[in-house]
Amino acid sequence: MKPIIWLCAALLALPNAYGATKRPLKELIILAIKEGSDSVVRLPRADYLKLKFGYAIKRIGFSPEVSPDKREHVFSVIGDRSSNKFKPVALTWTVTEVDAKTDGKYGSEQEYQLSLKGKLRACMSSSGKPGQVSAKREDINDPGIREGFEAEKLFYEGSAGLAWHK
């Protein structure tokens, strides 16, 4: 094995910021499709994230109790079931933070829509309390949005050692 290839392989095997080796995106997609809970894309999420209303969703989540940043993270695979078979078309990453000072009655959420290869395509944010949530589409070129997206990428790459739920 050439030294540079060995060095790259060794660096990829090192733990990242969350203390786990990198988990490939493809592995998360397969896990969500096989084990995830079912849902469908609804409005206004479909509009804000440039997704087709009614597409199927397969999702897995990571609760605040197991997440290093104490926020809930949800990994979703969006798919078309028109041919009676789930065909992945996009991904969404959602991070939710609930304000402990309000006994969980107020929260904020950032949801990123990305290609199956992991390229950011759309983003929406929402905040409020149950029944009074406001949402808006975000500019994916905004530095704060890019920073949040990169943080989520690090979270999912390091999720290999974390317990997930449906």
N, C-alpha and C positions, 0 to 999 in steps of 0.2 A: 504494500500500500504506500503510495507516495506521501511524503510528510505533510503536504498542504491538505490533501484529502483527509488524512488522519486527524489533523488539527480541526478541520471543519466538523467532522463527525464527533469529535470529543466536545467541541463547544456546543453543538446541538443537544448533546446528552446532559449537559450541565443543568442544574435546577435554575429556574427563572426567579423572578421577584416573589412568586408565591410558594417557592420551595419545592416545586414538582418539575419533572421533565416535561418538555413540550408535548401537548396533545394535538395531533393533526386535526385540521378542520374536517376532513373526510370522516374521521373516527366519530366526531360529534354528530355529523349528519346521519351516519348509519345508526348510532345510538338513539337519536331522536325519532327516526323513522320506525325503528323496531320496537322501542320501549316507551315512546312519548305518549302523552295524552292528546286527545283529538279536540279540535276546535275549527272555526271557520273565520275568514277575514270579514270583518264588518266595517260599516261606515262609522266614524269618519276616518278610521285607520286606513282603509283602502285608498282614500283620496290623498291623505297626507303622506303615505309611504309609497304611492304610485304602484299599488297592487290591485289585482282584480277582485272585486267584491264576490264573496262566496268561495274563493279558493280555500282548500283544506289547509289546516295547520297541524303539525305534529310537534310537540314541545316537551322539553325537560327543563326543570328549574333547579336552582341552587339557593337554598334559604339563607337568610341573614346569619343564622346560627353557624353555618359552615363556611360562609364567605369571609375571607380575610378583611374585607372593607365593611362588613356588617350591613351590606345591602343585598336585596334579592336580585338575582340574575336569571333571566329566562332565555334559553336558546331555542329558536323555532325554525322549522323547515316549512316553507310555504310550497304547496304543491297543487297540481291540477289533477282532479280525479275524473275528468270527463270520459276517459277511456276505461273506467272501472279499475284502474291501477294508479297508484300514487306516483306522480311524476314531479320531482322537485324542480322548482323554477326560481326560488330565491330563499334567502335566509333573513331572519330578524334577530337582533340581540336587544334585549330590554333590560334596563337596570332601574330598580325602584328603590327609593329611599323614603322611609316613613319617619316623620318628625315625632320623636319619643315624647316631647313636651306636650303634645296634643293627644296622648293616649292612642296613637295610630289613626287619628281622624283626619290628618292632613299629610299629604305625600306629594312627591314629585317623581316623574318618570321620564326617561330618555329612551327612545326606541330607534334603532338603526336598521335600515333595510339594506341588504348587500347581496351581491351576486353569489353564486355557488362557489366561486373562487375567492371570495372574501373582499371584493372591492365595494366600498361604500357608494350607495346609489341615492339614498334619501334618509331623512331623519325627521322625527317629530318629538316634541316635548309636551308634557302635560303636567298639570299640578292642580291641587285643590283637595276638597274633601268629598266623600261619597255623595253623588247627586249634584255636585257643583264643580265639576272638573272642566278646566279650560285646556284646549290643545291647540298646537300650531305647528306648521311645517317650519323646519329650520334650514338655513343655508349650509350645505355640506362643506363649503369652503371656509366657513367661519373657524378661526383658530381654536375657539373653545369647543366646538363640535368635533373637530379633528382630534383634539386632545382627549375628549371623552371616548371617542371611537377607539383610539389607540390603547386607552386604559382597558376598555372592554376586550380588545384583542389579547392583551396580556392576561387578563382574567381567564379567558377561555383556553388559551394556550397552557395555562397553569392549572387547569381544572382536573387534571388526571387523578389526583389524590382526594378529590372532594366527593362527598356523598351527594347524589342528585335525587330529585323527586319528580313525579309526574305532575 
